Amino acid sequence: MSTNTLSSTADMLSEAERILRLNDKGGYTVPTHGLYPFQWNWDSCLTALGQASFDESRAWLEIETLVAHQWEDGMVPHIVFHVENDGYFPGPAVWGTGRHTPTSGITQPSVMGLVIEQLWRRGSKTEALKLRCRELVFAANRWHAWFYTCRDPRDTGLVALLHPWESGRDNSCDWDVALAAVQAENVTPYTRRDTQHVDASQRPTKFEYDRYIALVELFRACNWDNTKLHDASPFQVVDPGFNAILIHSDQALARLAADIGETAISEMAEARASRALQALDTLWSADKGQYIAYDRIKQKPVDSASIGGLLPVLVLPAGHPNQAHICKSIGRILDLAPYGVASHDPEDARFDSKRYWRGPSWLVVNYLLIKGLLQNEQPALAERIRQASLRSIAKSGCAEYYDPHTAEPLGGKTFTWTAAMVIEFLRDAR
């Protein structure tokens, strides 16, 4: 279907389902063919929301396949290499994690809790599905506990990223200073694959990629021992967006666990979320009117206003004084770039409307912002984001991301989680 035919709800839903089926490998989906030929963590979880609209059991299987490769210490890796494919770098040999089914050695944003709660609330609630749900509740709880054990060793209440890839926002301006401090002079020579599929102007730079690989090589030299990686890493950044997603997932996990009778897990998840939520306000910037990251190595805030600092709207309680400031920031960004919330402040000199996470709009983040705004009784602003997202789809189809000024499709095409978000945005209309 050509992108200029997506003029109705029916067209959009049909195209979204087509893409989800196109990228389905049986037990998992790939984000898109060619560029990303394996299973990615938060992609799969969010994809399950879309799958549930036409195949409930398949949606649960998507997450079960991911969790089947959870590490013994509780970490859920960010990539599972189910098949051999040399079209992606870095592949299993570079990671060298030693798993029976190869995986990467780092993680990604923990959207699993919020997704399995949605699947359960909307689903058939049969006894068989309750058993499947319980297994995922246990897995999510182990993963969340791992975060605070291995990524918050000083017990601050907030977890750190040890690699930009863990954020899901690989080349965000938020990481510039911390990443520049990573030594990459002796990185093993490599050939990138991403720029063979997508124009290099839409991807991270070589300077950034060298440091991405240097961190992988450092962690590999530590034998992927998660009790050591935090203190060994020269990159330790506390991201408000990543932490907000984790808090929100723990809140969802607490509700879900209580609903299925797992009281102990519910209490653990609620305790983690409550403590982290209190700590989150240490990242507030009155000057920026949003939350900002903190560099643990330099022991100072990161002077950068990205979409990560708006994501705490997911967890702010009703009446929180920072809520109005975040809503104002979101509205200003939409005024400047009307095709979805830009991933970086358009008024920042580093803003780049086409380069991955340095400006483009991503529908998955729009979805999370909408979710937070609706929880905080901001339906008008939530609807504004939803309509901006749907205009991008109508104009350019299900791309990986979009120029927020023009809706030009960027990155990979026929993109799985974008298609899943289309289904979410159209639930009410459907």
Summary of the structure (lengths in Angstrom):
residues: 430
radius of gyration: 19.9
end to end distance: 20.1
largest distance: 56.1
contacts: 1526
relative contact order: 0.13
helix: 51%
strand: 7%
